Amino acid sequence: MPADPSTRPAPQRLRELACRAAALAPPPRPDAHKVVVLALDGVYPFELGIPHRVLGSADGRYEVLSASVDGQPVRTDADLTIVPGYGPEVLAEADTVIIPPCAISVTSPTAPDQQALAALSRVRPGTRLVSICTGAFLLAAAGLLDGRRATTHWALTEIFQELFPRVELDAGVLFVDHGDVLTSAGAASGVDVCLHLVRQDHGSEVANQVARQCVVPPYRDGGQAQYIERPLPPASEAGTGPTRDWALRRLELPLSLDELAAHASMSTRTFARRFRQETGLSPGRWLTQQRLRRARHLLESSDLPVERVAHEVGFATATSLRRHLAAEAGVVPSAYRRTFRASGPAGSGRST
């Protein structure tokens, strides 16, 4: 009868666990694609580990290395410091370079330092470049995104556009692939783009195997638009504010521009002009946004059928709700509900 593992000496048990882990992550193959992850000062540990975890699960098809811009330890945004195994010289050997995000001040953003740009300049022509979240700031500062469509975390779009007006920023997608340069959105979108790399390099079957190994969906519906917060513009006692408050309490009704203007005691022309000045939107577009906002809340917090949700928020039909939500968030109501609302208690094992 085999011995109880709990009775074995601790060093032996640790060696056994290490062997099991090694079996799950075989060493790189001789022809492995070399990936270098460039850790910048203030790097986020979660995103830093994504390429190692995802690409490292591809049965040895990738060799994933970490590097700093100067070969020195790197301070993270958490209470720890990491020691990458390599300095910037290894970038010249990479087939793919991945730049995970680092902390960026929202109030006083600064361009990446010259040392980071110098490190990036070591990359050979033709090397595939990939950014996760704010890693796009370094690619943009190096001029590699000029005239190109790109993405980053939705909360930083205004800052990014101010710093890099020559980049065509798309805040509604999880990643953008130009073949030689890929940019991805915030945090977990790094998983999406790394799975996309595997899918592009080795096909869907391998990518699906990697996704199962990492216990993540192989492909996510929609883009980061479904995660963007759109706070209500503040109402004021003057102007169209009181009418906006009045309309929010009646979203289920088919409110017309004439009705809104009459409530505000303005002509329709004056009301539409004032409304746009105060909210940046036309009354019709604003109403659609608020109906979608209410619909999202109901999809997340209730079991109401989609048809009932559409009625409750003022869309004439469920088809209309589906069309508007797909246009704004990139997903239909059923997919949105699956993403944001669990069907049972955490750990229950029930599907969502």
SELO-117918 format. One line per 8 residues: number of its first residue (from 1); for each residue x, y, z of N, C-alpha, C. Coordinates in steps of 0.1 Angstrom, whole numbers, plus 5000, padded with zeros to 4 digits. Layout:
BEGIN
NUM	X Y Z X Y Z X Y Z | ...
***
This chain:
BEGIN
1	5009 4988 5000 5000 5000 5000 5009 5012 5000 | 5007 5022 4991 5016 5034 4990 5014 5042 5002 | 5025 5049 5005 5026 5057 5017 5017 5069 5015 | 5011 5074 5026 5004 5086 5026 5013 5098 5022 | 5010 5106 5011 5019 5117 5008 5021 5127 5019 | 5011 5128 5028 5013 5138 5039 5023 5134 5049 | 5027 5121 5049 5037 5116 5058 5051 5117 5053 | 5053 5120 5040 5066 5121 5034 5073 5133 5039
9	5086 5133 5040 5094 5145 5043 5090 5157 5034 | 5090 5169 5040 5086 5181 5032 5095 5183 5019 | 5108 5181 5020 5116 5183 5008 5112 5173 4997 | 5109 5161 5000 5105 5151 4990 5092 5155 4984 | 5082 5160 4992 5069 5164 4987 5071 5176 4977 | 5080 5185 4981 5082 5197 4972 5088 5193 4959 | 5097 5183 4959 5103 5178 4947 5093 5172 4938 | 5084 5164 4944 5073 5158 4936 5064 5168 4930
17	5061 5178 4938 5052 5189 4932 5059 5196 4921 | 5072 5199 4922 5080 5205 4912 5080 5197 4899 | 5081 5184 4901 5082 5175 4889 5068 5175 4882 | 5057 5176 4890 5044 5176 4883 5043 5189 4876 | 5047 5200 4882 5046 5213 4875 5054 5214 4862 | 5066 5207 4863 5075 5207 4851 5068 5199 4840 | 5061 5188 4844 5054 5180 4834 5043 5188 4827 | 5037 5197 4834 5026 5205 4828 5032 5216 4819
25	5044 5221 4821 5051 5231 4813 5064 5226 4808 | 5064 5218 4797 5076 5212 4792 5086 5223 4788 | 5099 5220 4787 5109 5230 4783 5107 5234 4768 | 5112 5245 4765 5111 5250 4751 5117 5240 4741 | 5111 5239 4729 5116 5230 4719 5128 5237 4713 | 5137 5230 4706 5148 5236 4699 5145 5247 4689 | 5133 5246 4683 5129 5256 4673 5119 5266 4679 | 5118 5267 4692 5108 5275 4699 5109 5290 4695
33	5098 5296 4694 5097 5310 4691 5101 5318 4703 | 5111 5327 4702 5116 5334 4714 5108 5346 4717 | 5102 5347 4728 5094 5359 4733 5101 5365 4744 | 5103 5378 4743 5110 5386 4754 5099 5396 4760 | 5097 5395 4773 5087 5404 4780 5096 5415 4786 | 5093 5427 4782 5101 5439 4787 5094 5445 4799 | 5100 5444 4810 5094 5449 4823 5099 5463 4825 | 5090 5473 4825 5093 5486 4828 5091 5490 4843
41	5097 5500 4847 5096 5505 4861 5081 5507 4864 | 5076 5501 4875 5062 5503 4879 5053 5493 4872 | 5059 5482 4867 5051 5472 4860 5040 5465 4869 | 5029 5461 4863 5019 5454 4870 5022 5439 4870 | 5023 5433 4882 5027 5419 4882 5018 5410 4875 | 5005 5412 4875 4995 5403 4869 4998 5403 4854 | 4998 5414 4847 5000 5414 4833 5014 5410 4829 | 5024 5412 4838 5038 5408 4835 5038 5392 4834
49	5030 5385 4842 5030 5371 4841 5021 5365 4831 | 5013 5372 4824 5004 5367 4814 5011 5360 4803 | 5021 5366 4796 5028 5359 4785 5034 5346 4790 | 5040 5346 4801 5047 5333 4806 5036 5323 4808 | 5025 5326 4814 5014 5316 4817 5007 5311 4805 | 5004 5320 4796 4996 5316 4784 5006 5310 4773 | 5016 5317 4769 5025 5312 4759 5033 5300 4764 | 5036 5300 4777 5043 5289 4783 5035 5277 4784
57	5022 5277 4781 5014 5265 4782 5012 5259 4768 | 5019 5264 4758 5018 5259 4744 5027 5248 4741 | 5029 5239 4751 5037 5227 4748 5051 5229 4743 | 5058 5239 4748 5072 5242 4744 5073 5249 4731 | 5063 5254 4725 5064 5261 4713 5070 5275 4714 | 5070 5280 4726 5075 5294 4729 5085 5293 4740 | 5096 5301 4738 5106 5303 4749 5103 5317 4754 | 5098 5319 4766 5095 5332 4772 5105 5336 4782
65	5111 5348 4779 5121 5353 4788 5117 5367 4793 | 5122 5371 4804 5119 5385 4809 5132 5393 4809 | 5130 5406 4806 5142 5415 4806 5138 5429 4812 | 5148 5435 4817 5146 5449 4821 5154 5458 4812 | 5151 5471 4813 5158 5480 4803 5173 5482 4806 | 5177 5479 4818 5191 5480 4822 5197 5468 4829 | 5190 5457 4829 5196 5445 4835 5194 5445 4850 | 5188 5455 4856 5187 5456 4871 5173 5452 4875
73	5171 5450 4888 5158 5447 4893 5148 5458 4890 | 5135 5454 4889 5124 5463 4885 5114 5464 4896 | 5111 5476 4900 5101 5479 4910 5087 5478 4903 | 5078 5470 4910 5065 5469 4904 5055 5479 4911 | 5043 5479 4907 5033 5488 4913 5028 5483 4926 | 5032 5471 4930 5028 5464 4942 5040 5465 4952 | 5039 5459 4964 5050 5460 4973 5060 5449 4971 | 5065 5448 4959 5075 5438 4956 5084 5443 4944
81	5096 5438 4944 5105 5441 4933 5108 5428 4926 | 5109 5428 4913 5113 5415 4906 5126 5416 4900 | 5132 5405 4897 5146 5404 4891 5145 5397 4878 | 5143 5404 4867 5142 5397 4854 5155 5389 4851 | 5154 5379 4843 5166 5371 4841 5176 5377 4831 | 5172 5387 4823 5180 5393 4813 5180 5408 4813 | 5190 5414 4806 5190 5428 4803 5185 5431 4789 | 5187 5443 4785 5181 5447 4772 5188 5440 4760
89	5200 5435 4762 5206 5428 4750 5198 5417 4744 | 5190 5410 4753 5183 5399 4748 5172 5403 4738 | 5168 5416 4738 5158 5420 4729 5162 5418 4714 | 5175 5419 4712 5180 5417 4698 5178 5403 4693 | 5175 5394 4702 5174 5380 4698 5159 5375 4697 | 5150 5384 4700 5136 5381 4702 5129 5380 4688 | 5120 5370 4687 5110 5369 4676 5098 5378 4679 | 5094 5379 4692 5083 5387 4696 5087 5394 4709
97	5084 5407 4710 5086 5414 4722 5073 5419 4727 | 5070 5416 4740 5058 5420 4746 5060 5430 4757 | 5053 5441 4757 5055 5451 4767 5042 5452 4776 | 5043 5447 4788 5032 5447 4798 5031 5461 4803 | 5019 5465 4809 5017 5478 4814 5025 5482 4826 | 5027 5495 4828 5033 5500 4840 5024 5512 4845 | 5025 5516 4857 5017 5526 4863 5019 5539 4856 | 5008 5546 4852 5009 5559 4846 5000 5569 4853
105	5005 5580 4856 4997 5590 4864 4986 5596 4855 | 4974 5595 4860 4963 5601 4852 4963 5616 4852 | 4968 5622 4863 4968 5637 4864 4980 5643 4858 | 4991 5636 4857 5003 5642 4851 5011 5632 4844 | 5006 5626 4833 5013 5616 4826 5026 5621 4820 | 5035 5612 4819 5048 5616 4813 5051 5605 4802 | 5059 5609 4792 5063 5600 4782 5073 5590 4788 | 5073 5578 4782 5083 5568 4787 5097 5573 4786
113	5106 5569 4796 5119 5575 4797 5128 5570 4785 | 5139 5577 4783 5147 5575 4772 5154 5561 4773 | 5156 5556 4785 5162 5543 4787 5153 5532 4781 | 5140 5534 4783 5130 5524 4778 5130 5525 4763 | 5131 5537 4757 5131 5538 4742 5144 5533 4737 | 5155 5535 4744 5168 5529 4739 5168 5514 4739 | 5162 5508 4749 5160 5494 4750 5152 5489 4738 | 5141 5495 4735 5132 5491 4724 5140 5492 4711
121	5149 5502 4710 5156 5504 4697 5165 5492 4694 | 5168 5483 4703 5176 5471 4701 5168 5460 4693 | 5155 5462 4693 5147 5451 4686 5150 5451 4671 | 5152 5439 4666 5155 5437 4652 5143 5441 4643 | 5146 5446 4631 5135 5449 4622 5127 5436 4619 | 5114 5436 4618 5106 5424 4615 5102 5417 4628 | 5107 5421 4639 5103 5415 4652 5088 5419 4655 | 5080 5409 4659 5066 5413 4663 5066 5420 4676
129	5059 5431 4677 5058 5439 4689 5043 5438 4694 | 5042 5436 4707 5029 5434 4713 5028 5443 4726 | 5018 5450 4728 5016 5458 4740 5004 5453 4747 | 5004 5454 4761 4993 5451 4769 4990 5464 4777 | 4977 5469 4775 4973 5480 4783 4982 5492 4780 | 4988 5498 4791 4996 5510 4789 5009 5508 4782 | 5012 5495 4779 5024 5493 4771 5024 5500 4758 | 5012 5503 4753 5010 5510 4741 5016 5524 4741
137	5017 5530 4753 5023 5543 4754 5038 5543 4750 | 5045 5532 4753 5059 5531 4748 5060 5529 4733 | 5051 5521 4727 5051 5519 4713 5048 5532 4706 | 5038 5539 4711 5034 5552 4705 5046 5562 4707 | 5052 5563 4718 5063 5572 4720 5075 5569 4711 | 5076 5557 4707 5087 5553 4697 5082 5556 4683 | 5070 5561 4681 5065 5564 4667 5061 5552 4660 | 5059 5540 4666 5056 5528 4660 5041 5526 4657
145	5033 5535 4663 5018 5535 4661 5013 5546 4652 | 5022 5555 4648 5017 5567 4640 5009 5562 4628 | 4998 5568 4626 4989 5565 4614 4983 5552 4615 | 4984 5545 4626 4978 5532 4627 4967 5532 4638 | 4958 5522 4636 4948 5519 4646 4954 5512 4658 | 4950 5516 4670 4956 5509 4682 4946 5510 4693 | 4949 5503 4704 4940 5504 4716 4949 5504 4729 | 4942 5508 4739 4948 5508 4753 4936 5507 4763
153	4939 5508 4775 4928 5508 4785 4919 5519 4783 | 4906 5516 4783 4896 5526 4780 4896 5538 4789 | 4901 5537 4801 4901 5548 4811 4912 5558 4807 | 4921 5554 4798 4933 5563 4795 4932 5569 4781 | 4921 5567 4775 4920 5571 4761 4922 5586 4759 | 4917 5595 4767 4919 5609 4766 4933 5613 4767 | 4940 5607 4777 4954 5610 4779 4962 5605 4767 | 4959 5593 4763 4967 5588 4751 4965 5597 4739
161	4953 5600 4736 4950 5609 4724 4957 5622 4725 | 4957 5628 4737 4964 5640 4739 4979 5639 4736 | 4985 5628 4741 4999 5626 4740 5003 5622 4726 | 4994 5614 4719 4998 5608 4706 4987 5610 4696 | 4985 5622 4692 4973 5625 4683 4974 5619 4669 | 4986 5614 4665 4988 5607 4652 4983 5593 4652 | 4980 5588 4664 4975 5574 4665 4960 5573 4664 | 4955 5564 4656 4940 5562 4655 4936 5553 4667
169	4931 5559 4678 4928 5551 4689 4914 5545 4689 | 4913 5532 4691 4900 5526 4692 4898 5520 4706 | 4890 5526 4714 4888 5522 4728 4878 5511 4730 | 4872 5506 4719 4861 5497 4720 4865 5482 4718 | 4877 5479 4715 4881 5466 4712 4891 5460 4722 | 4892 5447 4722 4901 5440 4732 4916 5440 4727 | 4917 5440 4713 4931 5441 4708 4930 5445 4693 | 4941 5450 4688 4942 5454 4674 4955 5447 4668
177	4953 5440 4657 4964 5432 4651 4968 5437 4638 | 4980 5443 4636 4985 5447 4623 4995 5437 4618 | 4996 5426 4624 5006 5416 4620 5020 5418 4627 | 5026 5429 4624 5039 5432 4630 5038 5439 4643 | 5027 5446 4646 5024 5453 4658 5010 5450 4663 | 5009 5446 4676 4996 5444 4682 4995 5452 4694 | 4983 5457 4697 4981 5465 4709 4968 5459 4716 | 4968 5458 4729 4956 5452 4736 4952 5462 4746
185	4939 5460 4751 4933 5469 4761 4938 5466 4775 | 4930 5468 4785 4935 5467 4798 4935 5453 4804 | 4944 5451 4813 4945 5439 4822 4943 5426 4815 | 4932 5420 4817 4929 5406 4812 4929 5405 4797 | 4928 5416 4790 4929 5416 4775 4943 5411 4771 | 4953 5411 4780 4966 5405 4777 4964 5390 4775 | 4955 5383 4782 4952 5369 4779 4946 5368 4765 | 4937 5376 4762 4931 5376 4748 4941 5377 4737
193	4950 5387 4738 4960 5389 4728 4970 5377 4727 | 4974 5372 4739 4983 5361 4739 4977 5348 4733 | 4964 5346 4736 4957 5335 4729 4956 5337 4714 | 4954 5349 4711 4954 5353 4696 4967 5350 4690 | 4978 5353 4696 4991 5350 4691 4993 5335 4688 | 4989 5327 4698 4989 5312 4697 4980 5308 4685 | 4969 5313 4684 4959 5310 4674 4965 5313 4660 | 4971 5325 4659 4977 5329 4646 4989 5320 4643
201	4997 5317 4652 5010 5310 4650 5007 5295 4648 | 4998 5289 4655 4997 5274 4656 4982 5269 4654 | 4973 5278 4651 4959 5273 4649 4950 5273 4661 | 4937 5271 4658 4927 5272 4669 4928 5260 4678 | 4932 5248 4673 4932 5237 4682 4942 5238 4693 | 4954 5243 4690 4965 5246 4700 4960 5257 4709 | 4955 5268 4704 4950 5279 4712 4939 5274 4722 | 4930 5265 4717 4920 5260 4726 4926 5251 4737
209	4936 5244 4734 4943 5236 4744 4949 5245 4755 | 4956 5255 4750 4962 5265 4759 4951 5271 4768 | 4940 5275 4762 4929 5281 4770 4924 5272 4781 | 4922 5259 4777 4918 5249 4787 4928 5248 4798 | 4941 5248 4795 4952 5246 4805 4951 5258 4814 | 4948 5270 4809 4948 5282 4818 4935 5285 4824 | 4925 5277 4820 4911 5278 4826 4905 5292 4822 | 4906 5295 4810 4901 5308 4805 4893 5305 4792
217	4883 5314 4788 4877 5311 4775 4886 5313 4764 | 4886 5305 4753 4895 5307 4742 4892 5319 4734 | 4880 5325 4735 4877 5337 4728 4866 5344 4735 | 4867 5357 4737 4857 5365 4744 4848 5372 4734 | 4835 5372 4736 4826 5380 4727 4828 5395 4730 | 4826 5403 4719 4826 5417 4721 4840 5423 4724 | 4841 5435 4728 4853 5442 4731 4853 5448 4744 | 4862 5457 4747 4862 5464 4760 4851 5474 4762
225	4844 5477 4751 4833 5487 4752 4823 5482 4762 | 4821 5469 4764 4811 5464 4773 4816 5467 4788 | 4828 5470 4790 4833 5473 4803 4835 5488 4807 | 4832 5496 4797 4835 5511 4799 4824 5517 4807 | 4828 5524 4817 4818 5531 4825 4814 5544 4819 | 4801 5547 4818 4797 5560 4812 4788 5567 4823 | 4794 5574 4831 4786 5581 4842 4777 5591 4836 | 4766 5593 4843 4756 5603 4839 4762 5617 4841
233	4760 5626 4831 4764 5639 4833 4756 5646 4844 | 4763 5654 4852 4756 5660 4863 4744 5669 4859 | 4733 5668 4866 4722 5677 4863 4724 5690 4870 | 4718 5700 4865 4719 5713 4871 4705 5719 4872 | 4703 5728 4881 4690 5734 4883 4686 5743 4871 | 4696 5747 4863 4692 5755 4851 4694 5746 4839 | 4691 5752 4827 4693 5745 4815 4684 5733 4814 | 4690 5722 4808 4682 5710 4805 4683 5700 4817
241	4690 5703 4827 4692 5694 4838 4679 5688 4844 | 4670 5697 4848 4657 5692 4853 4650 5683 4844 | 4651 5686 4831 4644 5677 4821 4651 5664 4820 | 4664 5664 4821 4671 5651 4821 4666 5642 4832 | 4665 5648 4844 4661 5641 4856 4646 5636 4854 | 4638 5644 4848 4624 5640 4845 4624 5629 4835 | 4632 5629 4825 4633 5619 4815 4638 5605 4821 | 4647 5606 4830 4653 5594 4836 4642 5586 4844
249	4632 5593 4849 4622 5587 4856 4611 5581 4847 | 4612 5583 4834 4602 5579 4824 4608 5572 4812 | 4619 5566 4814 4626 5560 4802 4618 5550 4795 | 4608 5543 4802 4600 5533 4795 4590 5539 4785 | 4589 5552 4786 4579 5559 4777 4586 5563 4764 | 4579 5564 4753 4585 5569 4740 4586 5584 4740 | 4596 5589 4747 4598 5604 4748 4602 5610 4735 | 4596 5620 4731 4599 5627 4718 4607 5640 4722
257	4613 5645 4712 4620 5658 4713 4611 5669 4717 | 4599 5669 4711 4589 5679 4714 4585 5679 4729 | 4583 5666 4734 4579 5665 4748 4590 5670 4757 | 4603 5667 4754 4614 5671 4762 4615 5686 4762 | 4614 5692 4750 4615 5707 4749 4603 5714 4757 | 4591 5708 4756 4580 5714 4763 4582 5713 4778 | 4587 5702 4783 4590 5702 4797 4600 5712 4802 | 4610 5715 4793 4620 5725 4796 4615 5739 4793
265	4603 5741 4788 4598 5754 4784 4607 5761 4774 | 4612 5753 4764 4620 5758 4753 4615 5754 4740 | 4619 5761 4729 4616 5756 4716 4624 5744 4713 | 4620 5735 4704 4628 5723 4702 4642 5726 4697 | 4643 5737 4689 4656 5741 4684 4665 5745 4695 | 4660 5754 4704 4668 5759 4715 4672 5747 4725 | 4662 5739 4727 4664 5728 4736 4675 5718 4731 | 4674 5715 4718 4684 5706 4712 4698 5712 4713
273	4699 5725 4710 4712 5732 4711 4718 5732 4725 | 4709 5736 4735 4714 5736 4749 4717 5723 4754 | 4709 5713 4750 4712 5699 4754 4726 5694 4750 | 4729 5697 4737 4742 5692 4732 4753 5700 4739 | 4751 5713 4742 4761 5721 4749 4764 5715 4763 | 4754 5710 4769 4755 5706 4783 4760 5691 4784 | 4756 5683 4775 4759 5668 4776 4769 5663 4765 | 4771 5671 4754 4779 5667 4743 4772 5657 4734
281	4759 5655 4736 4751 5645 4728 4738 5651 4724 | 4732 5646 4713 4719 5650 4710 4709 5643 4720 | 4697 5649 4721 4687 5643 4730 4684 5628 4727 | 4683 5625 4714 4680 5611 4711 4691 5602 4714 | 4704 5606 4712 4715 5597 4715 4716 5596 4730 | 4714 5607 4738 4715 5606 4752 4704 5596 4758 | 4692 5597 4752 4681 5588 4757 4685 5573 4754 | 4691 5571 4743 4695 5557 4739 4706 5552 4749
289	4716 5561 4752 4726 5557 4762 4720 5554 4776 | 4711 5562 4780 4705 5560 4793 4696 5547 4794 | 4690 5544 4783 4682 5532 4782 4691 5520 4782 | 4702 5521 4775 4712 5510 4775 4718 5508 4789 | 4721 5520 4796 4726 5519 4809 4716 5512 4818 | 4704 5515 4817 4693 5508 4826 4692 5494 4822 | 4693 5491 4809 4692 5477 4804 4704 5469 4809 | 4716 5474 4809 4727 5467 4814 4725 5463 4829
297	4720 5473 4837 4717 5470 4851 4707 5459 4853 | 4697 5459 4845 4687 5448 4846 4692 5435 4841 | 4700 5435 4831 4706 5422 4826 4716 5417 4837 | 4723 5425 4844 4732 5421 4855 4725 5417 4867 | 4714 5423 4871 4708 5421 4884 4694 5414 4884 | 4689 5410 4873 4676 5404 4873 4675 5392 4863 | 4665 5384 4864 4662 5373 4855 4652 5377 4845 | 4649 5389 4843 4638 5393 4834 4642 5389 4820
305	4633 5384 4812 4636 5380 4798 4640 5393 4790 | 4647 5391 4780 4652 5402 4772 4641 5411 4767 | 4630 5404 4763 4618 5412 4758 4613 5421 4769 | 4613 5416 4781 4608 5425 4793 4618 5436 4796 | 4631 5433 4795 4641 5443 4798 4639 5454 4787 | 4637 5451 4775 4636 5461 4764 4624 5470 4767 | 4613 5464 4771 4601 5471 4775 4603 5481 4787 | 4610 5475 4797 4612 5483 4809 4620 5496 4807
313	4629 5495 4797 4638 5507 4795 4634 5515 4783 | 4623 5512 4776 4618 5521 4766 4622 5517 4751 | 4628 5505 4749 4630 5501 4735 4617 5494 4730 | 4614 5497 4718 4601 5492 4713 4601 5477 4712 | 4612 5471 4709 4612 5456 4707 4626 5451 4713 | 4626 5438 4716 4639 5432 4720 4649 5433 4709 | 4644 5432 4696 4654 5434 4685 4661 5447 4685 | 4653 5458 4689 4659 5471 4690 4670 5471 4701
321	4667 5465 4712 4677 5465 4723 4689 5457 4718 | 4687 5446 4712 4699 5438 4707 4707 5446 4698 | 4701 5453 4689 4708 5461 4679 4716 5472 4685 | 4710 5479 4695 4717 5491 4701 4728 5486 4710 | 4726 5475 4718 4736 5470 4727 4748 5464 4719 | 4745 5457 4708 4756 5452 4699 4764 5464 4693 | 4757 5474 4689 4765 5486 4684 4773 5493 4694 | 4769 5494 4706 4776 5501 4717 4787 5492 4723
329	4783 5480 4727 4792 5471 4735 4798 5459 4728 | 4793 5457 4715 4798 5446 4708 4793 5432 4711 | 4783 5432 4720 4777 5419 4723 4761 5420 4724 | 4755 5409 4723 4740 5409 4724 4736 5407 4739 | 4724 5410 4742 4720 5409 4757 4723 5396 4763 | 4721 5385 4757 4724 5372 4763 4739 5370 4766 | 4747 5375 4757 4762 5374 4760 4766 5383 4771 | 4760 5395 4771 4763 5405 4781 4759 5399 4795
337	4748 5393 4796 4743 5387 4808 4752 5376 4813 | 4757 5367 4804 4766 5356 4807 4779 5362 4813 | 4784 5373 4807 4796 5379 4812 4795 5385 4826 | 4784 5392 4829 4784 5400 4841 4775 5394 4852 | 4768 5383 4849 4759 5378 4860 4761 5363 4861 | 4766 5359 4873 4767 5344 4876 4753 5339 4878 | 4750 5327 4874 4737 5321 4876 4736 5313 4890 | 4747 5313 4897 4746 5306 4910 4757 5312 4919
345	4758 5307 4932 4768 5312 4941 4782 5309 4936 | 4792 5317 4940 4805 5314 4936 4809 5300 4941 | 4816 5293 4931 4820 5279 4935 4810 5269 4934 | 4797 5272 4929 4787 5262 4929 4788 5253 4917 | 4797 5257 4907 4799 5248 4896 4788 5250 4885 | 4778 5258 4887 4768 5260 4877 4773 5269 4866 | 4768 5267 4854 4773 5275 4843 4767 5289 4844 | 4774 5299 4837 4769 5312 4837 4765 5317 4823
***
